[in-house]
Amino acid sequence: MTWTPAGAEIAESFGTWAAMLLVLLILGRYFGVTLTESTAIVHSLRRRTIQWSNVQAIRVEHFRGAQIVVLYEAGGRRTRLRAPITGFLSWDRGFEEKFRTIGRWWLDHRGPDWAPVLLPGAQWGSPLAPDGNPFASPT
């Protein structure tokens, strides 16, 4: 049986947490969304392309103590965007503006043939925002 000083265990634990934080900071630069004329390109661990014409709603939701932007697709799939995000440890003063930019981009680029698709029990089937927009800001 080997004994290690208590300070060594604390230093090892701190080093592990510091390494994890560094990895998250480096990977965080690759998370986000790129808005194009016809698609939203979601950058996450895997890159995903979503056609604007397939998006049914854009909402802000609470997830693990943070506010995140979620895209709802016609088939019922929800896609949580890794950025923008705002929460206790990562407050983003521009979150509301970024959310509105994504929503406005969708409204402007979803195409003239876009029509809402309401699936039974779909979460985006809730009433529109008070101003009539199909995406809602946090309350």
OpenMM code with the backbone's topology and positions (N, CA, C; nanometers):
from openmm import Vec3, app, unit

residues = "MET THR TRP THR PRO ALA GLY ALA GLU ILE ALA GLU SER PHE GLY THR TRP ALA ALA MET LEU LEU VAL LEU LEU ILE LEU GLY ARG TYR PHE GLY VAL THR LEU THR GLU SER THR ALA ILE VAL HIS SER LEU ARG ARG ARG THR ILE GLN TRP SER ASN VAL GLN ALA ILE ARG VAL GLU HIS PHE ARG GLY ALA GLN ILE VAL VAL LEU TYR GLU ALA GLY GLY ARG ARG THR ARG LEU ARG ALA PRO ILE THR GLY PHE LEU SER TRP ASP ARG GLY PHE GLU GLU LYS PHE ARG THR ILE GLY ARG TRP TRP LEU ASP HIS ARG GLY PRO ASP TRP ALA PRO VAL LEU LEU PRO GLY ALA GLN TRP GLY SER PRO LEU ALA PRO ASP GLY ASN PRO PHE ALA SER PRO THR".split()
positions = [
    Vec3(0.0855, -0.1174, 0.0000),
    Vec3(0.0000, 0.0000, 0.0000),
    Vec3(0.0895, 0.1230, 0.0000),
    Vec3(0.0581, 0.2166, -0.0857),
    Vec3(0.1334, 0.3412, -0.0906),
    Vec3(0.0454, 0.4561, -0.0453),
    Vec3(0.1103, 0.5445, 0.0210),
    Vec3(0.0420, 0.6654, 0.0688),
    Vec3(0.0963, 0.7845, -0.0062),
    Vec3(0.0050, 0.8719, -0.0429),
    Vec3(0.0492, 0.9962, -0.1051),
    Vec3(0.0045, 1.1105, -0.0165),
    Vec3(0.0800, 1.2155, -0.0131),
    Vec3(0.0383, 1.3308, 0.0671),
    Vec3(-0.0931, 1.3884, 0.0139),
    Vec3(-0.1721, 1.4453, 0.1026),
    Vec3(-0.3010, 1.5033, 0.0635),
    Vec3(-0.2822, 1.6118, -0.0415),
    Vec3(-0.1755, 1.6848, -0.0342),
    Vec3(-0.1490, 1.7912, -0.1310),
    Vec3(-0.1301, 1.7368, -0.2721),
    Vec3(-0.0718, 1.6170, -0.2838),
    Vec3(-0.0509, 1.5569, -0.4151),
    Vec3(-0.1848, 1.5205, -0.4797),
    Vec3(-0.2781, 1.4695, -0.3994),
    Vec3(-0.4108, 1.4356, -0.4523),
    Vec3(-0.4839, 1.5610, -0.5000),
    Vec3(-0.4719, 1.6675, -0.4229),
    Vec3(-0.5366, 1.7931, -0.4615),
    Vec3(-0.4747, 1.8471, -0.5896),
    Vec3(-0.3430, 1.8430, -0.5987),
    Vec3(-0.2741, 1.8927, -0.7185),
    Vec3(-0.3126, 1.8092, -0.8411),
    Vec3(-0.3219, 1.6764, -0.8234),
    Vec3(-0.3601, 1.5893, -0.9340),
    Vec3(-0.5031, 1.6191, -0.9790),
    Vec3(-0.5933, 1.6376, -0.8840),
    Vec3(-0.7325, 1.6691, -0.9152),
    Vec3(-0.7422, 1.8046, -0.9864),
    Vec3(-0.6695, 1.9033, -0.9374),
    Vec3(-0.6688, 2.0355, -0.9995),
    Vec3(-0.6134, 2.0277, -1.1414),
    Vec3(-0.5073, 1.9504, -1.1602),
    Vec3(-0.4480, 1.9353, -1.2932),
    Vec3(-0.5452, 1.8724, -1.3912),
    Vec3(-0.6204, 1.7735, -1.3454),
    Vec3(-0.7204, 1.7094, -1.4315),
    Vec3(-0.8267, 1.8095, -1.4727),
    Vec3(-0.8783, 1.8858, -1.3767),
    Vec3(-0.9813, 1.9863, -1.4075),
    Vec3(-0.9275, 2.0951, -1.4993),
    Vec3(-0.8050, 2.1372, -1.4762),
    Vec3(-0.7448, 2.2404, -1.5610),
    Vec3(-0.7278, 2.1892, -1.7039),
    Vec3(-0.6881, 2.0636, -1.7196),
    Vec3(-0.6723, 2.0062, -1.8541),
    Vec3(-0.8077, 1.9967, -1.9237),
    Vec3(-0.9117, 1.9565, -1.8516),
    Vec3(-1.0454, 1.9478, -1.9105),
    Vec3(-1.0949, 2.0855, -1.9534),
    Vec3(-1.0694, 2.1865, -1.8716),
    Vec3(-1.1100, 2.3223, -1.9047),
    Vec3(-1.0377, 2.3713, -2.0298),
    Vec3(-0.9099, 2.3420, -2.0403),
    Vec3(-0.8323, 2.3814, -2.1576),
    Vec3(-0.8866, 2.3147, -2.2839),
    Vec3(-0.9189, 2.1871, -2.2760),
    Vec3(-0.9753, 2.1161, -2.3915),
    Vec3(-1.1083, 2.1783, -2.4313),
    Vec3(-1.1945, 2.2087, -2.3336),
    Vec3(-1.3238, 2.2704, -2.3637),
    Vec3(-1.3078, 2.4075, -2.4274),
    Vec3(-1.2120, 2.4851, -2.3804),
    Vec3(-1.1881, 2.6169, -2.4397),
    Vec3(-1.1404, 2.6056, -2.5837),
    Vec3(-1.0530, 2.5098, -2.6105),
    Vec3(-1.0031, 2.4905, -2.7463),
    Vec3(-1.1148, 2.4411, -2.8374),
    Vec3(-1.1904, 2.3411, -2.7921),
    Vec3(-1.3003, 2.2874, -2.8724),
    Vec3(-1.4125, 2.3894, -2.8887),
    Vec3(-1.4310, 2.4756, -2.7900),
    Vec3(-1.5374, 2.5746, -2.7944),
    Vec3(-1.5258, 2.6685, -2.9124),
    Vec3(-1.4067, 2.6872, -2.9624),
    Vec3(-1.3873, 2.7735, -3.0781),
    Vec3(-1.4498, 2.7137, -3.2039),
    Vec3(-1.4689, 2.5824, -3.2050),
    Vec3(-1.5232, 2.5154, -3.3222),
    Vec3(-1.6748, 2.4996, -3.3157),
    Vec3(-1.7360, 2.5326, -3.2028),
    Vec3(-1.8804, 2.5212, -3.1880),
    Vec3(-1.9470, 2.6485, -3.2377),
    Vec3(-2.0673, 2.6346, -3.2909),
    Vec3(-2.1418, 2.7510, -3.3352),
    Vec3(-2.2270, 2.7166, -3.4545),
    Vec3(-2.2674, 2.8197, -3.5255),
    Vec3(-2.3522, 2.8011, -3.6424),
    Vec3(-2.3097, 2.9022, -3.7491),
    Vec3(-2.3066, 2.8559, -3.8739),
    Vec3(-2.2797, 2.9421, -3.9879),
    Vec3(-2.4093, 2.9563, -4.0659),
    Vec3(-2.4497, 3.0793, -4.0917),
    Vec3(-2.5734, 3.1058, -4.1631),
    Vec3(-2.5423, 3.1326, -4.3099),
    Vec3(-2.6026, 3.0529, -4.3995),
    Vec3(-2.5868, 3.0747, -4.5421),
    Vec3(-2.7243, 3.1081, -4.6004),
    Vec3(-2.7294, 3.1345, -4.7291),
    Vec3(-2.8551, 3.1702, -4.7938),
    Vec3(-2.9596, 3.0594, -4.7822),
    Vec3(-2.9167, 2.9342, -4.7860),
    Vec3(-3.0130, 2.8236, -4.7880),
    Vec3(-3.0050, 2.7313, -4.6672),
    Vec3(-2.8998, 2.7423, -4.5876),
    Vec3(-2.8815, 2.6472, -4.4772),
    Vec3(-2.8260, 2.7119, -4.3513),
    Vec3(-2.8426, 2.6393, -4.2430),
    Vec3(-2.7720, 2.6672, -4.1180),
    Vec3(-2.6733, 2.5525, -4.1011),
    Vec3(-2.5458, 2.5832, -4.0967),
    Vec3(-2.4439, 2.4805, -4.0790),
    Vec3(-2.4069, 2.4791, -3.9318),
    Vec3(-2.4419, 2.3714, -3.8641),
    Vec3(-2.4211, 2.3590, -3.7202),
    Vec3(-2.2850, 2.2949, -3.6971),
    Vec3(-2.1974, 2.3665, -3.6275),
    Vec3(-2.0639, 2.3169, -3.5950),
    Vec3(-2.0678, 2.2643, -3.4519),
    Vec3(-2.0501, 2.1363, -3.4384),
    Vec3(-2.0495, 2.0701, -3.3087),
    Vec3(-1.9433, 1.9615, -3.3177),
    Vec3(-1.9589, 1.8551, -3.2415),
    Vec3(-1.8633, 1.7459, -3.2560),
    Vec3(-1.8726, 1.6889, -3.3971),
    Vec3(-1.9936, 1.6919, -3.4525),
    Vec3(-2.0150, 1.6559, -3.5929),
    Vec3(-2.0807, 1.7750, -3.6624),
    Vec3(-2.0393, 1.8010, -3.7822),
    Vec3(-2.0968, 1.9114, -3.8596),
    Vec3(-2.2295, 1.8656, -3.9202),
    Vec3(-2.3287, 1.9513, -3.9160),
    Vec3(-2.4607, 1.9175, -3.9666),
    Vec3(-2.5163, 2.0356, -4.0440),
    Vec3(-2.5780, 2.0090, -4.1582),
    Vec3(-2.6368, 2.1134, -4.2410),
    Vec3(-2.7883, 2.0991, -4.2392),
    Vec3(-2.8579, 2.2082, -4.2072),
    Vec3(-3.0036, 2.2084, -4.1983),
    Vec3(-3.0573, 2.3114, -4.2977),
    Vec3(-3.1445, 2.2679, -4.3862),
    Vec3(-3.2058, 2.3574, -4.4835),
    Vec3(-3.3018, 2.4525, -4.4115),
    Vec3(-3.2972, 2.5811, -4.4433),
    Vec3(-3.3889, 2.6775, -4.3815),
    Vec3(-3.5342, 2.6405, -4.4097),
    Vec3(-3.5608, 2.5861, -4.5267),
    Vec3(-3.6978, 2.5489, -4.5610),
    Vec3(-3.7501, 2.4349, -4.4751),
    Vec3(-3.6612, 2.3630, -4.4080),
    Vec3(-3.6991, 2.2522, -4.3214),
    Vec3(-3.7187, 2.2965, -4.1758),
    Vec3(-3.6734, 2.4157, -4.1410),
    Vec3(-3.6848, 2.4655, -4.0035),
    Vec3(-3.8280, 2.5145, -3.9803),
    Vec3(-3.8873, 2.4710, -3.8708),
    Vec3(-4.0244, 2.5076, -3.8378),
    Vec3(-4.0321, 2.6136, -3.7290),
    Vec3(-3.9345, 2.6173, -3.6420),
    Vec3(-3.9346, 2.7158, -3.5340),
    Vec3(-3.7942, 2.7287, -3.4776),
    Vec3(-3.7704, 2.8417, -3.4146),
    Vec3(-3.6448, 2.8665, -3.3440),
    Vec3(-3.6826, 2.9186, -3.2067),
    Vec3(-3.6345, 2.8535, -3.1046),
    Vec3(-3.6716, 2.8880, -2.9674),
    Vec3(-3.5482, 2.8982, -2.8787),
    Vec3(-3.5643, 2.9686, -2.7680),
    Vec3(-3.4648, 2.9700, -2.6617),
    Vec3(-3.5164, 2.8768, -2.5540),
    Vec3(-3.4314, 2.7846, -2.5099),
    Vec3(-3.4690, 2.6904, -2.4054),
    Vec3(-3.3632, 2.6924, -2.2960),
    Vec3(-3.4040, 2.6465, -2.1796),
    Vec3(-3.3112, 2.6326, -2.0674),
    Vec3(-3.2565, 2.4907, -2.0680),
    Vec3(-3.1253, 2.4790, -2.0557),
    Vec3(-3.0593, 2.3488, -2.0573),
    Vec3(-2.9394, 2.3544, -1.9643),
    Vec3(-2.9428, 2.2748, -1.8583),
    Vec3(-2.8330, 2.2670, -1.7612),
    Vec3(-2.7920, 2.4041, -1.7094),
    Vec3(-2.8902, 2.4854, -1.6750),
    Vec3(-2.8635, 2.6155, -1.6160),
    Vec3(-2.8254, 2.7240, -1.7143),
    Vec3(-2.8329, 2.6960, -1.8419),
    Vec3(-2.7978, 2.7950, -1.9438),
    Vec3(-2.9154, 2.8128, -2.0391),
    Vec3(-2.9118, 2.9202, -2.1145),
    Vec3(-3.0094, 2.9416, -2.2204),
    Vec3(-2.9420, 2.9085, -2.3525),
    Vec3(-3.0101, 2.8281, -2.4330),
    Vec3(-2.9554, 2.7861, -2.5616),
    Vec3(-3.0586, 2.8093, -2.6711),
    Vec3(-3.0125, 2.8153, -2.7946),
    Vec3(-3.1002, 2.8290, -2.9103),
    Vec3(-3.1245, 2.6895, -2.9668),
    Vec3(-3.2520, 2.6600, -2.9980),
    Vec3(-3.2902, 2.5292, -3.0509),
    Vec3(-3.3635, 2.5475, -3.1824),
    Vec3(-3.3235, 2.4704, -3.2831),
    Vec3(-3.3920, 2.4688, -3.4118),
    Vec3(-3.4851, 2.3477, -3.4148),
    Vec3(-3.6095, 2.3699, -3.4532),
    Vec3(-3.7068, 2.2622, -3.4676),
    Vec3(-3.7273, 2.2366, -3.6160),
    Vec3(-3.7117, 2.1103, -3.6569),
    Vec3(-3.7239, 2.0744, -3.7976),
    Vec3(-3.8588, 2.0102, -3.8260),
    Vec3(-3.8957, 2.0073, -3.9543),
    Vec3(-4.0262, 1.9561, -3.9968),
    Vec3(-4.0486, 1.8116, -3.9547),
    Vec3(-3.9470, 1.7309, -3.9500),
    Vec3(-3.9616, 1.5908, -3.9113),
    Vec3(-3.9740, 1.5692, -3.7619),
    Vec3(-3.9669, 1.6772, -3.6834),
    Vec3(-3.9770, 1.6663, -3.5383),
    Vec3(-3.8432, 1.6694, -3.4668),
    Vec3(-3.7334, 1.6725, -3.5389),
    Vec3(-3.6009, 1.6743, -3.4772),
    Vec3(-3.5716, 1.8109, -3.4167),
    Vec3(-3.5127, 1.8087, -3.2976),
    Vec3(-3.4657, 1.9303, -3.2306),
    Vec3(-3.3143, 1.9332, -3.2391),
    Vec3(-3.2596, 2.0470, -3.2760),
    Vec3(-3.1147, 2.0618, -3.2802),
    Vec3(-3.0761, 2.1760, -3.1880),
    Vec3(-3.0052, 2.1423, -3.0802),
    Vec3(-2.9548, 2.2444, -2.9882),
    Vec3(-2.8246, 2.3002, -3.0435),
    Vec3(-2.8176, 2.4321, -3.0529),
    Vec3(-2.6948, 2.4961, -3.0988),
    Vec3(-2.5999, 2.5120, -2.9815),
    Vec3(-2.4739, 2.4828, -3.0031),
    Vec3(-2.3730, 2.4973, -2.8970),
    Vec3(-2.3361, 2.6435, -2.8758),
    Vec3(-2.3667, 2.7250, -2.9726),
    Vec3(-2.3445, 2.8686, -2.9599),
    Vec3(-2.4451, 2.9377, -3.0504),
    Vec3(-2.5014, 3.0456, -3.0114),
    Vec3(-2.4757, 3.1195, -2.8870),
    Vec3(-2.5370, 3.0490, -2.7665),
    Vec3(-2.4763, 3.0717, -2.6523),
    Vec3(-2.5224, 3.0163, -2.5258),
    Vec3(-2.4925, 3.1187, -2.4179),
    Vec3(-2.5780, 3.1256, -2.3202),
    Vec3(-2.5530, 3.2166, -2.2096),
    Vec3(-2.5972, 3.1489, -2.0811),
    Vec3(-2.5202, 3.1677, -1.9776),
    Vec3(-2.5508, 3.1072, -1.8493),
    Vec3(-2.4662, 3.1697, -1.7404),
    Vec3(-2.4737, 3.1109, -1.6230),
    Vec3(-2.4074, 3.1654, -1.5058),
    Vec3(-2.2568, 3.1814, -1.5261),
    Vec3(-2.1902, 3.0784, -1.5757),
    Vec3(-2.0446, 3.0850, -1.5906),
    Vec3(-1.9999, 3.1410, -1.7258),
    Vec3(-2.0905, 3.1520, -1.8191),
    Vec3(-2.0539, 3.2044, -1.9512),
    Vec3(-2.1615, 3.3008, -1.9997),
    Vec3(-2.1695, 3.4166, -1.9362),
    Vec3(-2.2715, 3.5147, -1.9703),
    Vec3(-2.2358, 3.5827, -2.1007),
    Vec3(-2.3281, 3.5834, -2.1941),
    Vec3(-2.3086, 3.6451, -2.3251),
    Vec3(-2.4039, 3.7632, -2.3362),
    Vec3(-2.3508, 3.8835, -2.3284),
    Vec3(-2.4352, 4.0037, -2.3347),
    Vec3(-2.5042, 4.0180, -2.4699),
    Vec3(-2.4479, 3.9583, -2.5721),
    Vec3(-2.5056, 3.9667, -2.7049),
    Vec3(-2.5958, 3.8497, -2.7405),
    Vec3(-2.6314, 3.7659, -2.6417),
    Vec3(-2.7100, 3.6456, -2.6694),
    Vec3(-2.8426, 3.6780, -2.7375),
    Vec3(-2.9174, 3.7719, -2.6823),
    Vec3(-3.0488, 3.8060, -2.7374),
    Vec3(-3.0344, 3.8551, -2.8818),
    Vec3(-2.9356, 3.9369, -2.9079),
    Vec3(-2.9135, 3.9871, -3.0436),
    Vec3(-2.8756, 3.8742, -3.1392),
    Vec3(-2.7920, 3.7817, -3.0941),
    Vec3(-2.7528, 3.6678, -3.1777),
    Vec3(-2.8730, 3.5785, -3.2062),
    Vec3(-2.9557, 3.5559, -3.1046),
    Vec3(-3.0772, 3.4769, -3.1229),
    Vec3(-3.1683, 3.5425, -3.2256),
    Vec3(-3.1890, 3.6720, -3.2120),
    Vec3(-3.2734, 3.7456, -3.3067),
    Vec3(-3.2149, 3.7421, -3.4485),
    Vec3(-3.0838, 3.7482, -3.4604),
    Vec3(-3.0192, 3.7426, -3.5918),
    Vec3(-3.0458, 3.6077, -3.6585),
    Vec3(-3.0318, 3.4985, -3.5840),
    Vec3(-3.0597, 3.3659, -3.6390),
    Vec3(-3.2059, 3.3566, -3.6812),
    Vec3(-3.2965, 3.4040, -3.5962),
    Vec3(-3.4393, 3.4006, -3.6284),
    Vec3(-3.4739, 3.4842, -3.7492),
    Vec3(-3.4179, 3.6025, -3.7585),
    Vec3(-3.4445, 3.6905, -3.8715),
    Vec3(-3.3877, 3.6291, -3.9998),
    Vec3(-3.2690, 3.5693, -3.9911),
    Vec3(-3.2073, 3.5063, -4.1077),
    Vec3(-3.2978, 3.3948, -4.1599),
    Vec3(-3.3525, 3.3152, -4.0676),
    Vec3(-3.4433, 3.2075, -4.1060),
    Vec3(-3.5682, 3.2641, -4.1746),
    Vec3(-3.6287, 3.3662, -4.1160),
    Vec3(-3.7491, 3.4250, -4.1750),
    Vec3(-3.7215, 3.4796, -4.3150),
    Vec3(-3.6033, 3.5370, -4.3340),
    Vec3(-3.5690, 3.5970, -4.4623),
    Vec3(-3.5267, 3.4956, -4.5686),
    Vec3(-3.4821, 3.3748, -4.5264),
    Vec3(-3.4245, 3.2798, -4.6214),
    Vec3(-3.4954, 3.1449, -4.6275),
    Vec3(-3.6074, 3.1291, -4.5635),
    Vec3(-3.6738, 2.9981, -4.5653),
    Vec3(-3.7458, 2.9706, -4.6960),
    Vec3(-3.7644, 3.0709, -4.7792),
    Vec3(-3.8196, 3.0518, -4.9133),
    Vec3(-3.9678, 3.0808, -4.9213),
    Vec3(-4.0140, 3.1168, -5.0422),
    Vec3(-4.1548, 3.1517, -5.0605),
    Vec3(-4.2481, 3.0319, -5.0500),
    Vec3(-4.1964, 2.9108, -5.0678),
    Vec3(-4.2799, 2.7907, -5.0608),
    Vec3(-4.2898, 2.7335, -4.9201),
    Vec3(-4.2258, 2.7975, -4.8224),
    Vec3(-4.2268, 2.7454, -4.6857),
    Vec3(-4.3685, 2.7468, -4.6302),
    Vec3(-4.4040, 2.6400, -4.5615),
    Vec3(-4.5338, 2.6317, -4.4946),
    Vec3(-4.5131, 2.5577, -4.3636),
    Vec3(-4.5850, 2.5958, -4.2588),
    Vec3(-4.5682, 2.5266, -4.1310),
    Vec3(-4.6164, 2.3818, -4.1402),
    Vec3(-4.5455, 2.2954, -4.0719),
    Vec3(-4.5826, 2.1546, -4.0630),
    Vec3(-4.6109, 2.1268, -3.9167),
    Vec3(-4.7331, 2.0947, -3.8852),
    Vec3(-4.7695, 2.0691, -3.7458),
    Vec3(-4.7895, 1.9202, -3.7255),
    Vec3(-4.6961, 1.8604, -3.6547),
    Vec3(-4.7074, 1.7194, -3.6200),
    Vec3(-4.7863, 1.7066, -3.4911),
    Vec3(-4.8605, 1.5993, -3.4727),
    Vec3(-4.9334, 1.5808, -3.3466),
    Vec3(-4.8372, 1.5838, -3.2275),
    Vec3(-4.8644, 1.6706, -3.1332),
    Vec3(-4.7823, 1.6809, -3.0125),
    Vec3(-4.6507, 1.7528, -3.0313),
    Vec3(-4.6292, 1.8158, -3.1455),
    Vec3(-4.5034, 1.8859, -3.1690),
    Vec3(-4.4927, 2.0047, -3.0756),
    Vec3(-4.3756, 2.0251, -3.0203),
    Vec3(-4.3549, 2.1320, -2.9234),
    Vec3(-4.3652, 2.2692, -2.9869),
    Vec3(-4.3363, 2.2817, -3.1160),
    Vec3(-4.3412, 2.4136, -3.1771),
    Vec3(-4.4821, 2.4513, -3.2179),
    Vec3(-4.5792, 2.3641, -3.1932),
    Vec3(-4.7169, 2.3944, -3.2277),
    Vec3(-4.7820, 2.4901, -3.1300),
    Vec3(-4.7047, 2.5438, -3.0369),
    Vec3(-4.7582, 2.6380, -2.9399),
    Vec3(-4.7875, 2.7706, -3.0089),
    Vec3(-4.8650, 2.8574, -2.9450),
    Vec3(-4.8994, 2.9863, -3.0081),
    Vec3(-4.7748, 3.0655, -3.0454),
    Vec3(-4.7901, 3.1494, -3.1459),
    Vec3(-4.6797, 3.2349, -3.1888),
    Vec3(-4.6491, 3.3379, -3.0815),
    Vec3(-4.5339, 3.3976, -3.0934),
    Vec3(-4.4953, 3.5050, -3.0021),
    Vec3(-4.5961, 3.6195, -3.0158),
    Vec3(-4.6093, 3.7050, -2.9140),
    Vec3(-4.7066, 3.8143, -2.9198),
    Vec3(-4.6939, 3.9029, -3.0434),
    Vec3(-4.5729, 3.9175, -3.0967),
    Vec3(-4.5562, 4.0021, -3.2152),
    Vec3(-4.5811, 3.9260, -3.3453),
    Vec3(-4.6238, 3.7993, -3.3359),
    Vec3(-4.6580, 3.7211, -3.4536),
    Vec3(-4.5433, 3.6422, -3.5139),
    Vec3(-4.4221, 3.6585, -3.4611),
    Vec3(-4.3078, 3.5841, -3.5143),
    Vec3(-4.3122, 3.4391, -3.4671),
    Vec3(-4.2702, 3.3439, -3.5519),
    Vec3(-4.2730, 3.2049, -3.5108),
    Vec3(-4.1527, 3.1641, -3.4261),
    Vec3(-4.0761, 3.2595, -3.3808),
    Vec3(-3.9716, 3.2293, -3.2832),
    Vec3(-3.9910, 3.3253, -3.1660),
    Vec3(-3.9525, 3.2787, -3.0482),
    Vec3(-3.9817, 3.3553, -2.9271),
    Vec3(-3.8549, 3.3826, -2.8489),
    Vec3(-3.8444, 3.5008, -2.7934),
    Vec3(-3.7303, 3.5342, -2.7097),
    Vec3(-3.7572, 3.4853, -2.5688),
    Vec3(-3.6524, 3.4749, -2.4872),
    Vec3(-3.6724, 3.4301, -2.3503),
    Vec3(-3.7605, 3.5293, -2.2735),
    Vec3(-3.8419, 3.4738, -2.1836),
    Vec3(-3.9296, 3.5608, -2.1040),
    Vec3(-3.8713, 3.5851, -1.9679),
] * unit.nanometer
topology = app.Topology()
chain = topology.addChain("A")
for resn in residues:
    res = topology.addResidue(resn, chain)
    for name in ("N", "CA", "C"):
        topology.addAtom(name, app.Element.getBySymbol(name[0]), res)
